[in-house]
């Protein structure tokens, strides 16, 4: 769940955006290390919160318990109207766009009634993952695990083959690529990096459906996020091993350029297929998690009770899943990718920060015990809060 929700299109596209702002290779790699450290700090802190409250709703529950009903209420409605439709739309458009490219079609060349082909196919993908999850989280988990195995396998193969068969620069030559980097561009690059790492918090939303949650939630958050950091750093190293950073600046799909060097023209098709499947898995992970927020709010009386409807056989919150799917389809048909991605980032990160701040409040409650305590407290949560402020400020 953690790996599948985090690895989407980011590691295949974001390095080019980062290289445009950070042309110095040591600083480029340092930025990815810092981004990974911030993500792990967030995951370690969320692990304590998830162990305290192993129930569906995640951030909604953390905010309600720490700060009362108003911030939780605002988070739930922001999720419904801003954050989750933005995520579904942006991920759906990316997945469908690369699927069309994999079969040789231009996503923007075909339109019906003014709606692009990637928007229409993205809407169909949203409906598909909603239908799967409507029939229970176990079916959604099967789809999630299959897509995660594929995307991790594809990324790992690209990394391994790049180092073994690629004729690139040695470590000394690679690290000798220097350039002047100002503070503001460096911090703006961190925005793109933290977008690539986003997804580590999604597991907490389904905490109520995890077996032995006090033990498994912290372990999954830490191990899953740690593996993503290792994969991302390895991928960037193989990109830089084969492509100079000046050339990377213009490589919108840098992984495709690496694959083309290794496999020829078929490399672009292989990477486009990998990105399509990768982002489809991320879309499914988001459909597994977000409806649990609406379900938890409906149980508290903040949404209509029909949204709290649960299938007696599968345990799936069917009312919440239908609501999430309908809103996702509406948004993907009327907004562009950049609009959807921007509304997601601006919407979610203030609540990420507020939920991490909740650990300081909840530690003072004598009635709460946790089988897991955040490593490096209070510095680990404070580091995450500092990273959040940089993200929002920039």
Buried (B, 14 or more C-beta within 10 A) or exposed (E): BBBBBBBBBBBBBBBBBBBBBBBBBBBBBEBBBBBBBBBBBBBBBBBBBBBBBBBBBBBBBBBBBBBEEEBBBBBBBBBBBBBBBBBBBBBBBBBBBBBBBBEEBEBEEBEEEEBBBBBBBBBEBBBBBBEBBBBBBEBBBEBBBBBBEBBBEBBEBBBEBBBEEBEBBEEEEBBEBEEEBEEEBBBBBBBBBBBBBBBBBBBBBBBBBBEEBBBBBBEBBBEBBBBBBEBBBBBBBBBBBBBBBEEBBEBEBBBBBBBBBBBEEEBBBBBBBBBBBBBBBBBBBBBBBBBBBBBBBBBBEBBEEEBBBBBEEBEBBBBBBBBBBBBBBBBBBEBBBEBBBBBBBBBBBBBBBBBBBBBBEBBEEEEEEBEBBBBEBEEBBBBBBEBBEBBBEE
